[in-house]
Amino acid sequence: MKQRIQFHGNDYEKIGFQRLENDQEILWQCPKTIGQGFLHAIVLKPDFQLLIRDFEPRDTVTMTFEEDSLPLVFSFLLSGGIHNDLKQGQWNKQFFFTSGQTSLTSFPVICGRCVHPAGEHMRMINIWISENRLRSLLKGLVGDPKEIETLLGKGTRDPMFFGTVTPAFRTALFDIINCPFCGAIRRLFLESKCMELICYQLAQIGAGQIQAKPCKPFSNNEIDRIHHARDLLIADLQNPPSVDKLSKMVGTNDYTLRQGFRKVFGTTIFEQLRRQRLAQAKTLLERSHLNVAEVAFQVGYSDLKHFYKAFKKQFHTTPGACRI
């Protein structure tokens, strides 16, 4: 019997993701009852692993987990957001990991939960690497670099650090997502890109660009207001409320609302409206007898040319092709 690959993302199977395994790679497919997308894991070495997450849940997904041998974890969030509640002994942190953030964690033992908001497209890359492997890769340096000692939590009570996805990070991340190679060359390419990302992270630490605290999380009440604002925003796609009116409708100000959309949904208010309009348009084109112009008008587009351009950019196909 083939031995099951051990991977730290196995908790997704508990909520219904289907696991497919082949040659040190695992693909977890998101069932349609939960949403759409996948998680793709590549075991580069037994103690050096890569995980690509690209999925959008229909409803809010909550996962609980408990790890007793977790290595160093490098995380990079390109889109979406995740609510986290982590515990390690007496240490506890609640925060929202948002689009454009990076994090470094060193939790040998950890438990907690993470919440994926409904309707949010999450694109995230994680790199798991053991302390021993990281040290061996840096063999030849005199002593241990200050960056590594900081990363391992020595001299600090907080084993978690947050940074920002820079253009250099983004290029390497999309190189991983769009890897053009196959076989052994592909694995070598991915390993080199993972090391490139690790170097960028360590450089940020060395330059003092990483903070030991994330952005202050919104309260549950504020998050509820932001979700309510989104519901009101998309309730009338033809005539959505202005940002000023929307903020007053939910009892907040426009600055807090704009920041809330970025933190909770990983996007702007306008982008959220645009995505919803196009998603609704695609559904109408597939399931109704309305023509393209009627669909465009119904979801709030008065300029048909603008609608065509936005639709093709979002779905990489034309509105008419959805009829086929």
C-alpha positions in Angstrom: 0.0 0.0 0.0 1.4 3.4 -1.0 2.4 5.5 2.0 0.3 8.6 2.6 2.2 11.9 2.2 2.3 13.8 5.4 1.4 17.5 5.0 0.4 20.3 7.4 -2.7 21.2 5.3 -4.6 18.0 6.0 -7.2 19.8 8.0 -8.9 20.8 4.8 -10.0 17.2 4.4 -12.1 17.6 7.5 -14.4 20.1 5.8 -14.9 18.1 2.7 -12.0 18.8 0.3 -11.2 15.9 -1.9 -7.6 14.7 -1.8 -5.7 13.5 -4.9 -2.1 12.4 -4.5 0.7 11.8 -7.0 4.5 11.8 -6.8 5.0 14.0 -3.7 2.2 16.3 -4.7 -1.3 16.7 -3.3 -4.3 18.4 -4.8 -7.2 19.2 -2.6 -10.3 20.1 -4.7 -12.9 22.3 -3.2 -16.4 20.6 -3.5 -19.1 22.7 -5.1 -21.1 22.5 -1.9 -18.4 24.6 -0.2 -17.2 26.8 -3.1 -14.7 26.7 -5.9 -11.0 26.3 -6.2 -8.2 24.1 -4.9 -5.2 23.7 -2.7 -2.0 22.4 -4.3 0.8 21.0 -2.1 4.3 20.1 -3.3 6.7 18.3 -1.0 10.1 19.6 -2.2 11.9 17.8 0.7 10.4 16.0 3.7 11.0 19.1 5.8 10.6 21.7 3.0 7.0 22.0 1.6 5.0 24.4 -0.5 1.3 25.1 -0.5 -0.7 27.1 -3.0 -4.2 28.0 -2.0 -6.6 29.4 -4.5 -10.3 29.1 -3.6 -13.5 31.0 -2.9 -16.0 29.6 -0.3 -19.7 30.1 -0.9 -20.3 30.4 2.9 -17.9 31.3 5.7 -15.6 28.4 6.4 -14.2 27.9 9.9 -11.3 25.5 10.5 -9.9 24.4 13.9 -6.4 22.9 14.1 -3.9 21.6 16.5 -0.2 21.0 15.6 2.5 19.6 17.8 5.5 19.6 15.4 5.0 22.6 13.1 8.1 24.0 11.4 8.8 27.6 10.4 6.0 28.9 8.2 6.4 31.7 5.6 3.0 33.0 4.4 2.2 35.4 1.6 -1.4 36.6 0.9 -2.1 37.9 -2.6 -5.8 38.4 -2.2 -8.6 37.8 0.2 -8.4 37.7 4.0 -8.4 35.3 7.0 -9.5 35.8 10.5 -7.1 34.0 12.9 -7.2 33.0 16.6 -4.0 31.3 17.6 -2.9 29.9 21.0 0.5 28.6 22.3 0.5 28.0 26.0 -0.2 31.4 27.7 0.4 33.2 24.4 -2.8 34.2 22.4 -3.3 36.4 19.3 -6.4 37.3 17.4 -5.8 39.1 14.1 -7.0 39.5 10.5 -4.4 38.5 7.9 -5.2 40.6 4.9 -4.3 40.9 1.2 -0.7 42.2 0.6 0.6 40.9 4.0 3.3 38.4 4.7 4.0 36.6 8.0 6.7 34.5 9.6 5.7 32.1 12.4 7.7 29.8 14.6 5.2 27.7 16.5 6.5 24.2 17.4 3.2 23.6 19.2 0.1 25.6 18.2 -3.7 25.3 18.2 -6.5 27.7 17.2 -8.9 28.4 14.3 -9.0 30.4 11.1 -12.1 31.7 9.4 -12.4 32.2 5.6 -15.1 34.9 4.8 -17.8 33.9 2.4 -17.4 35.0 -1.2 -13.8 36.1 -0.8 -11.3 34.8 -3.4 -8.2 33.8 -1.4 -4.9 33.4 -3.1 -2.1 32.5 -0.7 1.2 30.7 -0.7 2.8 29.0 2.4 6.3 27.7 2.7 7.0 25.2 5.5 10.7 24.6 6.3 12.4 23.1 9.4 14.8 25.1 11.5 17.5 22.5 10.8 17.1 22.8 7.0 17.1 26.6 7.1 20.3 26.5 9.1 21.9 24.0 6.8 21.0 26.1 3.7 22.9 29.0 5.4 25.9 26.8 6.2 29.2 28.6 5.7 28.1 31.8 7.4 30.0 32.7 10.6 27.7 31.8 13.5 23.9 32.2 13.2 22.7 35.3 11.4 20.8 37.7 13.5 17.8 37.4 11.2 17.5 33.6 11.9 17.8 34.1 15.7 15.0 36.7 15.5 12.9 34.4 13.3 13.2 31.5 15.7 11.8 33.7 18.4 15.0 33.9 20.5 15.1 37.2 22.4 11.4 37.8 21.9 8.2 36.6 23.5 6.2 37.0 20.2 6.9 34.1 17.7 5.1 35.9 14.9 6.1 38.7 12.6 4.2 40.6 9.8 5.5 42.2 6.7 4.4 43.5 3.3 4.3 41.9 -0.2 6.7 44.1 -2.3 6.9 44.0 -6.1 9.8 41.6 -5.8 7.7 39.2 -3.6 4.9 39.5 -6.1 7.0 38.5 -9.0 8.4 35.4 -7.3 4.9 34.4 -6.1 3.4 34.6 -9.6 6.5 32.7 -10.9 5.5 29.9 -8.6 1.8 30.1 -9.6 2.6 30.1 -13.3 5.6 27.7 -13.2 6.2 26.7 -16.9 8.3 23.6 -16.2 7.7 19.9 -15.6 9.3 17.0 -13.7 12.6 17.5 -11.9 13.2 20.9 -13.5 9.9 22.1 -12.1 10.7 21.0 -8.6 14.1 22.7 -8.8 12.5 25.9 -10.1 9.9 25.9 -7.3 12.6 25.2 -4.7 14.7 28.1 -5.9 11.7 30.5 -5.9 10.8 29.4 -2.3 14.3 30.2 -1.3 14.1 33.6 -3.1 11.0 34.4 -1.0 12.7 33.3 2.2 15.6 35.6 1.4 13.3 38.5 0.8 11.6 37.9 4.2 14.9 37.6 6.0 16.1 40.8 4.3 13.0 42.6 5.6 13.7 41.5 9.1 17.3 42.6 8.8 16.2 46.0 7.6 13.7 46.3 10.4 10.8 46.4 7.9 8.8 43.6 9.7 6.6 44.4 12.7 5.9 42.0 15.6 2.3 43.1 15.5 -0.3 42.9 12.7 -2.7 45.7 11.9 -5.2 46.2 14.7 -8.2 43.8 14.1 -11.7 45.1 13.7 -14.1 44.3 16.5 -16.9 41.7 15.9 -19.4 44.6 15.8 -17.4 46.5 13.2 -17.0 43.4 11.1 -20.8 42.8 11.2 -21.3 46.4 10.0 -18.9 45.9 7.1 -20.6 42.7 6.1 -24.0 44.5 6.3 -22.6 47.3 4.2 -21.6 44.8 1.5 -25.1 43.3 1.5 -26.6 46.8 1.1 -24.1 47.6 -1.7 -25.0 44.7 -3.9 -28.7 44.6 -3.1 -29.4 47.1 -6.0 -26.6 46.7 -8.6 -28.3 49.2 -11.0 -28.4 52.0 -8.4 -25.9 51.2 -5.5 -25.6 53.7 -2.7 -22.7 56.1 -2.6 -19.9 55.4 -0.1 -21.0 58.3 2.1 -24.6 57.1 2.1 -23.6 53.5 2.7 -21.4 54.4 5.7 -24.3 56.3 7.2 -26.7 53.4 6.6 -24.5 51.1 8.7 -23.6 53.7 11.4 -19.9 54.3 10.6 -17.8 56.8 8.6 -16.5 56.5 5.1 -12.8 56.1 6.2 -13.6 53.2 8.5 -15.8 51.6 5.8 -13.1 51.9 3.1 -10.5 50.4 5.5 -12.9 47.7 6.6 -13.5 46.5 3.1 -9.8 46.3 2.5 -9.2 44.4 5.7 -12.3 42.1 5.7 -12.6 41.5 2.0 -9.2 42.3 0.7 -10.5 44.7 -1.8 -12.0 48.2 -2.3 -15.7 49.0 -2.2 -15.7 49.7 -5.9 -13.9 46.5 -6.7 -16.3 44.5 -4.6 -19.2 46.1 -6.5 -17.6 45.4 -9.9 -16.9 41.7 -9.0 -20.5 41.2 -7.9 -21.9 42.9 -11.0 -19.8 40.7 -13.3 -20.6 37.5 -11.3 -24.3 38.3 -11.5 -24.0 39.1 -15.3 -22.3 35.7 -15.9 -25.1 33.9 -14.0 -27.8 35.7 -16.0 -26.0 35.0 -19.3 -25.8 31.3 -18.5 -29.3 30.8 -17.0 -31.6 33.5 -18.5 -32.8 34.4 -22.0 -31.8 38.0 -21.7 -29.5 39.3 -24.4 -26.0 40.8 -23.6 -27.2 44.4 -23.6 -30.1 43.6 -21.3 -27.8 41.8 -18.9 -25.3 44.6 -18.9 -28.1 47.1 -18.1 -29.6 44.9 -15.4 -26.3 44.7 -13.4 -25.6 48.4 -13.7 -23.6 48.9 -16.9 -24.8 51.7 -19.2 -21.9 51.4 -21.6 -21.9 48.1 -23.4 -18.3 48.5 -24.6 -17.2 49.0 -21.0 -19.1 45.9 -20.0 -17.5 43.7 -22.7 -14.1 44.9 -21.7 -14.6 44.3 -17.9 -16.3 40.9 -18.5 -13.4 39.6 -20.7 -10.8 40.9 -18.2 -12.6 39.1 -15.3 -13.5 35.8 -17.0 -11.0 35.6 -19.9 -13.9 35.1 -22.3 -16.6 37.2 -24.0 -20.2 37.6 -22.7 -21.5 35.9 -25.8 -19.3 32.8 -25.2 -21.3 32.1 -22.0 -24.3 31.3 -24.2 -22.5 28.3 -25.8 
